[in-house]
Amino acid sequence: MRFMSAKRRQTAQQEHASDVATYVAAGGEESVQRVITAVYAVTKKLDQWYVRQFADLDLTQGEWSVLAALARAGDTCLTPSQLADLSNVAPSSMTHRLDKMAGRGLLQRRPDPTNRTRTLVSLTTEGWALFSAAVRESNVVESDTLRGLSSSERHELARLLEIVIDGLDDVDA
């Protein structure tokens, strides 16, 4: 078994190559492992940065998921149940989260005019401003992540990943 001292930390590239070699030695196909391991490494690094960014913005991951879901919905209001489904949390947890966010002025809740038993949720101007600020800050780090690629290479990478995404629904996982 190999041990790594705290002084000699591997670079991201070295760690990637080592991980790929391990998976290939265990029977994985090299081209598949190179892609999947790279996507995972990029996602992991960005997630670490997002956690720090959310803390700086006084947001939790869960609150971010609500802001993002409401922003993606545009002019369409969502119900707390829809938001719970989109965030993979229990409806009771979503109620508490929405209470906290409404108290901060990030969203508003109002009765559904067509069904008085249902509540509709939408972003406030403050909620949209916080979402926009987070996206602009993220874009700086995300752009830095892709700085080694030319514009045409970024377009090609996006095109290839979109092909992969298009096939995700056909994968039985």
C-alpha positions in Angstrom: 0.0 0.0 0.0 1.4 3.4 -0.8 1.3 6.3 1.6 1.3 10.0 0.6 2.9 12.5 2.9 1.1 15.8 3.5 4.2 17.5 1.9 4.0 15.7 -1.4 0.4 16.2 -2.5 -0.4 15.0 -6.0 -1.4 17.5 -8.7 -5.0 17.2 -10.1 -3.5 15.7 -13.2 -1.4 13.1 -11.3 -4.4 12.1 -9.2 -6.6 11.8 -12.3 -4.0 9.5 -14.0 -3.6 7.4 -10.9 -7.4 7.0 -10.5 -7.8 6.1 -14.2 -5.0 3.5 -13.9 -6.6 2.0 -10.8 -10.0 1.6 -12.5 -8.4 0.2 -15.7 -6.4 -2.3 -13.6 -9.8 -3.4 -12.1 -11.3 -4.0 -15.5 -12.6 -0.6 -16.6 -12.2 0.6 -20.2 -9.6 3.3 -20.3 -11.4 5.8 -22.6 -14.5 5.5 -20.4 -12.6 5.9 -17.2 -10.6 8.9 -18.5 -13.9 10.7 -19.3 -15.9 9.8 -16.3 -13.1 10.3 -13.8 -12.4 13.7 -15.4 -16.0 14.8 -15.2 -16.1 13.6 -11.5 -12.9 15.5 -10.6 -14.2 18.7 -12.2 -17.6 18.4 -10.4 -15.9 17.6 -7.1 -13.6 20.7 -7.3 -16.5 23.0 -8.4 -18.7 21.6 -5.6 -16.0 22.5 -3.0 -15.9 26.0 -4.4 -19.7 26.4 -4.4 -19.9 25.4 -0.8 -17.5 28.2 0.1 -19.4 30.6 -2.1 -22.8 29.8 -0.6 -21.3 30.3 2.9 -20.1 33.7 1.8 -23.6 34.5 0.5 -25.2 33.1 3.7 -26.9 30.4 1.7 -27.2 26.7 2.3 -27.0 24.1 -0.5 -30.7 23.5 0.1 -31.6 27.2 -0.2 -29.6 27.4 -3.4 -31.6 24.5 -4.9 -34.8 26.4 -4.2 -33.5 29.7 -5.7 -32.2 27.8 -8.8 -35.5 25.9 -9.2 -37.6 29.1 -9.0 -35.2 30.9 -11.3 -35.4 28.1 -13.9 -39.2 28.1 -13.6 -39.2 31.8 -14.7 -42.7 33.3 -14.5 -44.2 29.9 -13.5 -44.8 29.6 -9.8 -44.0 26.3 -8.1 -45.7 24.6 -5.2 -43.8 23.5 -2.1 -44.3 19.9 -3.1 -42.7 20.5 -6.5 -39.8 22.3 -4.8 -39.4 19.4 -2.4 -39.4 16.9 -5.3 -36.8 19.0 -7.2 -34.6 19.3 -4.1 -35.0 15.7 -3.0 -36.2 16.6 0.5 -39.3 15.8 2.5 -42.1 18.3 2.2 -41.8 19.1 5.9 -38.2 20.1 5.4 -39.2 22.2 2.5 -41.8 24.1 4.6 -39.1 25.0 7.1 -36.7 26.0 4.3 -39.4 28.2 2.7 -40.3 29.8 6.0 -36.6 30.8 6.5 -36.2 32.1 3.0 -39.5 34.0 3.0 -38.3 35.6 6.3 -35.2 36.8 4.5 -37.3 38.3 1.7 -36.0 35.9 -1.0 -39.3 34.4 -2.0 -43.0 35.0 -1.6 -45.8 32.5 -1.0 -49.4 33.1 -2.0 -52.6 31.1 -2.3 -53.3 29.5 -5.7 -56.4 31.4 -7.0 -57.6 28.2 -8.7 -57.1 25.9 -5.7 -57.2 27.5 -2.2 -55.6 24.5 -0.6 -52.4 25.0 -2.6 -49.6 27.6 -2.1 -47.6 29.1 -5.0 -44.0 30.1 -4.5 -42.0 32.6 -6.6 -38.8 34.6 -6.3 -38.9 38.2 -5.0 -36.7 40.8 -6.6 -34.2 40.2 -3.7 -34.2 36.5 -4.4 -33.5 37.0 -8.1 -30.7 39.5 -7.2 -29.1 36.9 -4.9 -29.4 34.2 -7.6 -27.9 36.5 -10.2 -25.0 37.5 -7.9 -24.2 33.9 -7.2 -24.3 33.0 -10.9 -22.0 35.9 -11.8 -19.5 34.9 -9.0 -19.7 31.3 -10.1 -19.0 32.2 -13.7 -15.6 33.7 -12.7 -14.5 30.3 -11.2 -16.1 28.3 -13.9 -14.4 30.4 -16.6 -11.1 29.9 -14.8 -11.7 26.1 -14.8 -12.0 26.2 -18.6 -9.2 28.7 -19.2 -7.0 26.1 -20.8 -9.5 25.6 -23.7 -10.0 27.9 -26.6 -13.5 29.1 -27.4 -13.9 26.5 -30.2 -12.7 23.8 -27.8 -15.2 24.9 -25.1 -17.9 24.7 -27.8 -16.8 21.2 -28.9 -16.6 20.0 -25.3 -20.1 21.4 -24.6 -21.4 19.7 -27.8 -19.9 16.4 -26.8 -21.3 16.5 -23.2 -24.7 17.5 -24.6 -24.7 14.3 -26.6 -23.9 12.4 -23.4 -26.7 14.2 -21.6 -29.1 13.5 -24.4 -28.6 9.8 -23.9 -28.9 9.8 -20.1 -32.6 9.0 -20.1 -31.8 5.7 -22.0 -29.3 4.6 -19.3 -30.9 2.3 -16.7 -29.2 3.2 -13.5 
